[in-house]
Amino acid sequence: MNKKTHFLGIGGIGMSALAHILLEKGEKVSGSDQSQTAVLRALEHKGAVISDEIDPQSQVVFSSAIKKRHPLLEQAKKLGCPLYHRSQFLEKLMAEQTPLLISGTHGKTSTSGLLTWVFLTAGLSPSYAVGGILKNTEQNGGYGKSKWFIAEADESDGSFLNYRGEAAILTNLEVEHLDFWENEEKLIKGFRQFATQVKTVIWCRDDPHLASLDLGGISYGLSNKAAWQLQSVRQEGMQLCFAIAHEEKRYENIVLPQVGRHQALNACAVWALAMTYGVSEDVLRKAFQTFKGVKRRLEKKGESKGIVVYDDYAHHPTEVKALLTSLKQAIGMRRLVAIFQPHRYTRTRDCMQEFTTAFEAADEVHITDIYSAGETPIEGITGEKLSQQISGSIYWKTFPTFQEGDVVVTIGAGDITYLGPKILESLT
């Protein structure tokens, strides 16, 4: 592999993970990005050069977010630089090690983050590239000298079909990203194909789409048909307690400082994979108990005057509903205030009906304008229209009046993540 690599959009969560890996391997990394962020500063601290100048000797990596006529992509072509889509470059990196892949419509980052921490705790020194910054390592990617490489396999643009691996976790399958897949049949066919590209597939028995695929492999879930069965799940404040049964063995009183049954399911998948590949029960328990989570996944931003503020990346109605339901269960009688920024016009249009029931657990909901993520606006699809479809205490483009004891959560995959600190500042 070339020793000079330039990333277009190096500050993106997927690109920066790969940049971290190369820097830790001692390779030269440069990259361009439109905005200064903490992610860029961390890469610069490691030795990355942030510049629009492309060395003619560099290989150039770009993602699906980079338009075909992007000036720097055009420049790289003129220079004759080898070009790689991010998924192709990740494939090249993983070819040097043994991949453990995590895919599914929801839960990829939480699952891959926990699996990474388990392997790090076990001293297995994996390389990893995940879709969020692990609070335990303050990174979303890293180079390890063992044979293992833990990575998310993204289904949204079909790039997971580029990968082969030792094992894969499939968390769930929901009909989404039809802008790429065109229809449900092609999406399901894609998942079926991906499952054949790994030696061992670990899949959620509770998911009806996955259950219909006849995947074989190893199943997990709440179902009594699951090979690794999640049992006795209970939320105790901001931590989960549960048991996992496998064959004649029952692992009791497992503790994970996370919120929501969906996180317990993710943990069950990690437990199954880790034990399948030799991680001990003691190490798993220690790793689970010390897991700090992933940034932007119910991340606590702070507390002021008895008001707690969280931030979460949820942007699909299934994710929003799971988040709010589990958080309300965790906080009990405290008032739950949700501030939601819809993500993409197409998703808001396609999921409008599902969003109508996604916020039921919140006591008060505030809807902002749609974060376009580069999409062209669609006539009649607005944050205001979405707010009109939801019953209850729903407000459009209004700032909440907070009360002592409130639990506030900003929700969305866009720039709403910057609102939490501003709320805390306004309370001081």
C-alpha positions in Angstrom: 0.0 0.0 0.0 1.3 3.5 -0.8 2.8 5.4 2.1 1.1 8.7 1.2 -2.6 9.0 1.3 -4.8 12.0 0.9 -8.4 11.9 2.1 -11.1 14.2 0.6 -13.3 15.1 3.5 -10.9 13.8 6.1 -13.0 15.2 8.9 -15.9 12.9 8.2 -16.5 10.1 10.7 -15.8 7.3 8.2 -12.7 8.9 6.6 -11.1 10.0 9.9 -11.2 6.4 11.2 -9.1 5.2 8.3 -6.7 8.2 8.7 -6.2 7.3 12.3 -5.2 3.7 11.3 -2.7 4.9 8.7 -1.1 7.5 11.1 -0.7 4.8 13.8 1.0 2.6 11.2 3.5 5.4 10.6 2.3 6.4 7.1 2.0 9.9 5.8 -1.5 11.3 5.7 -3.0 14.5 4.3 -6.5 15.6 3.8 -8.9 18.4 3.0 -12.1 19.4 4.7 -14.3 22.5 4.7 -14.6 22.9 8.4 -12.3 22.9 11.4 -13.4 20.4 14.0 -12.1 18.5 17.0 -11.7 15.5 14.7 -9.4 17.4 12.5 -7.4 18.8 15.4 -6.9 15.2 16.7 -5.6 14.1 13.3 -3.3 17.1 13.0 -1.9 16.3 16.5 -1.0 12.9 15.2 0.8 14.3 12.2 -1.8 14.6 9.5 -1.4 17.6 7.1 -4.7 19.4 6.5 -4.4 21.0 3.1 -6.1 21.3 -0.3 -2.8 20.5 -1.9 -2.6 17.0 -3.3 0.8 15.4 -3.6 1.1 13.8 -7.0 2.6 10.7 -5.3 -0.4 10.2 -3.1 -3.3 7.8 -3.4 -6.6 9.6 -2.9 -9.5 8.4 -1.0 -13.0 9.8 -1.4 -16.5 8.9 0.0 -20.0 8.9 -1.4 -20.4 12.4 0.1 -17.9 13.8 -2.5 -19.6 14.8 -5.7 -18.2 13.4 -9.0 -17.2 16.9 -10.2 -15.6 18.0 -6.9 -12.6 20.2 -7.8 -10.2 18.2 -5.7 -11.4 14.9 -7.2 -10.9 16.4 -10.6 -7.4 17.6 -9.6 -6.5 14.1 -8.4 -7.6 12.6 -11.7 -5.5 15.1 -13.7 -2.5 14.3 -11.5 -3.0 10.6 -12.2 -3.3 9.7 -8.5 -4.7 6.2 -7.7 -8.3 6.8 -6.6 -10.2 4.7 -4.1 -13.8 5.0 -2.8 -13.7 4.7 1.0 -15.2 1.2 0.9 -12.5 0.1 -1.5 -9.8 1.5 0.6 -11.2 -0.1 3.8 -11.3 -3.4 1.9 -7.6 -3.0 1.1 -6.8 -2.2 4.8 -8.8 -5.2 6.0 -7.1 -7.5 3.6 -4.0 -7.3 5.8 -5.9 -8.7 8.8 -9.0 -10.8 9.7 -12.2 -8.8 9.5 -15.1 -8.9 12.0 -17.9 -6.9 10.4 -21.0 -5.3 11.8 -24.0 -4.4 9.6 -27.7 -3.7 9.9 -30.1 -0.8 9.5 -29.7 0.3 13.1 -27.2 -0.2 15.9 -24.0 -0.7 13.8 -21.9 1.9 15.7 -23.0 1.0 19.2 -22.4 -2.7 18.5 -19.0 -2.2 16.8 -17.9 0.2 19.5 -18.7 -2.3 22.2 -17.1 -5.2 20.3 -13.9 -3.1 19.9 -13.8 -2.3 23.6 -14.2 -6.0 24.5 -11.3 -6.9 22.2 -9.2 -4.1 23.6 -10.0 -5.2 27.2 -9.1 -8.7 26.3 -5.6 -7.5 25.1 -6.4 -8.7 21.5 -5.2 -5.4 20.0 -7.6 -5.1 17.1 -7.6 -2.5 14.3 -11.0 -0.8 14.2 -13.0 1.6 12.1 -16.4 2.5 13.5 -19.0 5.1 12.9 -18.6 7.1 16.1 -16.0 8.2 18.6 -15.5 5.6 21.4 -15.4 7.5 24.7 -13.0 4.8 26.1 -10.4 5.6 23.4 -11.5 9.1 22.2 -11.1 7.7 18.6 -13.2 6.2 15.9 -10.4 4.2 14.4 -7.1 2.7 15.4 -4.4 0.3 14.3 -3.8 -2.9 16.2 -1.0 -5.5 15.6 -3.2 -8.6 16.1 -5.0 -10.4 13.3 -8.3 -8.8 14.0 -9.9 -5.8 12.3 -13.4 -4.7 13.5 -15.3 -2.5 11.1 -18.8 -1.4 10.3 -20.1 -2.6 6.9 -22.4 0.0 5.5 -25.5 -1.2 3.8 -26.8 2.3 2.8 -24.9 2.5 -0.4 -24.3 -1.2 -0.9 -20.6 -0.9 0.0 -20.9 -3.9 2.4 -20.9 -6.1 -0.6 -17.2 -5.2 -1.2 -16.2 -7.0 2.0 -15.3 -10.5 3.0 -14.7 -11.5 6.6 -14.3 -14.1 9.3 -17.6 -13.2 10.9 -20.4 -10.6 10.7 -23.1 -9.4 13.1 -26.4 -8.5 11.5 -28.3 -6.4 14.0 -31.5 -5.9 11.9 -33.0 -5.2 8.5 -35.4 -2.5 7.9 -36.5 -1.1 4.5 -34.5 2.1 4.1 -32.1 3.7 1.6 -34.3 2.9 -1.3 -32.7 5.9 -3.1 -29.9 3.4 -3.6 -31.5 0.0 -3.5 -34.6 1.0 -5.5 -36.9 -1.5 -3.8 -37.3 -3.8 -0.8 -36.5 -7.0 -2.9 -33.1 -5.7 -3.9 -32.3 -4.5 -0.4 -33.1 -8.0 1.1 -31.1 -9.6 -1.7 -28.1 -7.4 -0.8 -28.2 -8.6 2.8 -28.5 -12.2 1.8 -25.5 -11.8 -0.5 -23.5 -10.1 2.3 -24.2 -12.9 4.7 -22.6 -15.4 2.3 -19.4 -13.4 2.2 -18.4 -14.3 5.8 -17.6 -17.6 7.4 -19.9 -17.1 10.4 -22.9 -14.8 10.5 -24.4 -13.8 13.8 -27.9 -12.5 13.4 -30.9 -11.2 15.4 -33.6 -13.9 15.5 -36.1 -11.3 16.6 -35.9 -9.4 13.3 -38.6 -10.7 10.9 -36.7 -9.8 7.7 -33.5 -11.5 8.9 -35.5 -14.5 10.1 -36.9 -14.9 6.6 -33.5 -15.2 5.0 -32.7 -18.7 6.3 -29.2 -17.5 7.2 -28.0 -20.5 9.3 -25.1 -19.3 11.3 -25.6 -18.2 14.9 -28.8 -16.5 16.1 -29.3 -14.2 19.1 -32.2 -12.4 20.6 -35.1 -12.5 23.0 -36.7 -15.3 21.0 -36.7 -18.7 22.6 -35.4 -20.0 19.2 -32.2 -18.0 19.5 -29.0 -19.8 20.1 -27.9 -17.0 22.4 -31.0 -15.9 24.2 -31.3 -12.5 25.9 -33.3 -12.8 29.2 -34.4 -10.9 32.2 -33.7 -7.5 30.8 -34.2 -4.6 33.2 -33.4 -1.0 33.2 -31.9 0.2 36.5 -31.5 4.0 36.1 -28.9 4.6 33.4 -27.7 1.0 33.2 -29.0 -2.3 31.9 -28.9 -5.6 33.7 -29.7 -8.8 31.9 -28.9 -12.5 31.5 -27.8 -14.5 28.4 -28.5 -18.2 28.0 -26.6 -20.5 25.6 -27.0 -24.2 25.5 -26.9 -25.4 29.1 -25.2 -22.2 30.4 -26.9 -19.1 31.8 -24.8 -16.0 32.3 -26.5 -14.0 35.1 -26.5 -10.4 36.1 -24.6 -8.9 33.2 -24.3 -5.1 33.7 -23.9 -2.6 30.9 -24.1 1.2 31.5 -26.4 1.9 28.6 -30.1 2.6 28.1 -32.6 0.6 26.2 -33.5 -3.0 25.2 -32.0 -2.4 21.8 -28.6 -1.9 23.5 -29.1 -5.1 25.4 -29.7 -6.9 22.1 -26.5 -5.3 20.6 -24.6 -6.5 23.7 -26.0 -10.0 23.3 -24.6 -10.1 19.7 -21.2 -9.0 21.0 -21.2 -11.5 23.8 -22.0 -14.3 21.3 -19.3 -13.3 18.8 -16.7 -12.7 21.5 -17.3 -16.0 23.2 -17.3 -17.8 19.8 -13.8 -16.5 19.2 -12.4 -17.3 22.7 -13.0 -14.2 24.9 -13.6 -15.3 28.5 -16.7 -14.5 30.6 -14.6 -12.5 33.1 -13.2 -10.2 30.3 -16.6 -9.7 28.8 -18.1 -8.7 32.1 -15.3 -6.3 32.8 -15.5 -4.8 29.3 -19.3 -4.4 29.5 -19.1 -2.7 33.0 -16.4 -0.3 31.9 -17.8 0.6 28.5 -18.4 4.4 28.3 -20.4 4.3 25.1 -20.0 6.2 21.8 -20.3 9.9 21.3 -23.6 11.1 19.9 -25.3 7.9 21.2 -27.3 9.2 24.2 -24.2 11.2 25.1 -24.6 13.3 28.3 -23.6 16.8 27.4 -23.9 18.2 30.9 -26.2 19.3 33.7 -27.2 22.7 35.0 -29.8 23.8 37.6 -31.2 20.3 37.8 -31.7 20.0 34.1 -29.8 17.2 32.2 -29.0 17.5 28.5 -28.2 14.5 26.2 -27.5 14.3 22.5 -28.3 11.4 20.2 -27.7 10.6 16.5 -31.1 8.9 16.0 -32.7 10.0 12.7 -34.9 7.1 11.6 -38.3 6.8 13.4 -37.4 3.3 14.7 -34.3 4.8 16.3 -36.1 7.8 17.7 -38.9 5.7 19.2 -36.4 3.2 20.8 -34.4 6.1 22.2 -37.3 8.0 23.7 -39.0 4.9 25.1 -35.9 3.6 26.8 -34.8 7.0 28.1 -38.3 7.7 29.6 -38.2 4.3 31.3 -34.8 5.2 32.7 -35.7 8.6 34.1 -39.2 7.7 35.5 -41.4 10.7 36.4 -39.0 13.4 35.2 -40.2 15.4 32.2 -38.7 14.4 28.9 -38.2 17.2 26.4 -37.1 16.1 22.9 -35.7 18.5 20.3 -35.6 16.8 16.9 -33.9 17.9 13.7 -35.3 15.8 10.7 -32.5 14.5 8.5 -32.9 14.6 4.7 -36.0 15.6 2.8 -36.3 12.1 1.3 -36.2 10.3 4.6 -38.7 12.8 6.1 -41.1 12.2 3.2 -40.7 8.4 3.1 -41.0 8.0 6.9 -43.6 10.7 7.6 -46.2 8.2 8.8 -43.8 6.3 11.0 -42.7 9.5 12.6 -46.2 10.2 13.9 -45.8 7.6 16.6 -42.0 7.9 17.2 -42.3 10.6 19.9 -45.0 9.2 22.1 -42.7 8.7 25.1 -41.6 12.3 25.2 -43.6 14.8 27.3 -42.8 17.7 25.0 -41.4 17.7 21.4 -39.8 20.5 19.4 -39.2 20.0 15.7 -36.7 22.1 13.7 -36.2 22.7 10.0 -35.0 19.7 8.0 -31.2 19.2 7.8 -30.7 18.7 4.1 -27.4 16.7 4.1 -26.9 18.1 0.6 -30.3 17.1 -0.8 -32.5 19.4 -2.8 -35.7 20.5 -0.9 -38.9 18.7 -1.8 -42.0 20.8 -2.1 -44.4 20.2 0.8 -41.9 18.3 2.9 -40.9 20.5 5.8 -40.3 20.4 9.5 -43.5 22.3 10.0 -45.5 19.6 8.1 -43.9 16.9 10.2 -44.8 18.7 13.4 -48.5 18.9 12.3 -48.6 15.1 11.8 -47.6 14.3 15.4 -50.1 14.5 18.3 -49.3 15.8 21.8 -47.3 18.7 23.0 -45.5 19.4 19.7 -43.9 22.7 18.7 -42.2 23.8 15.5 -39.2 26.1 15.6 -39.7 27.2 19.2 -37.1 27.1 22.0 -38.3 25.2 25.0 -38.9 26.7 28.4 -37.1 24.4 30.8 -38.0 23.4 34.3 -35.9 22.0 37.1 -35.8 18.2 36.8 -36.2 18.2 33.0 -34.3 15.7 30.9 -33.6 17.2 27.5 -32.3 15.3 24.4 -31.3 16.7 21.1 -31.9 14.2 18.3 -30.7 14.0 14.7 -27.8 13.3 12.4 -27.2 16.9 11.5 -25.8 19.9 13.2 -28.3 19.8 16.1 -25.5 18.2 18.0 -24.1 21.7 18.7 -27.3 22.8 20.4 -26.8 20.9 23.7 -23.8 23.1 24.9 -25.8 26.2 23.9 -28.7 25.0 26.1 -26.4 24.5 29.0 -24.8 27.9 28.5 -28.2 29.5 28.5 -29.0 27.9 31.8 -26.0 29.4 33.6 
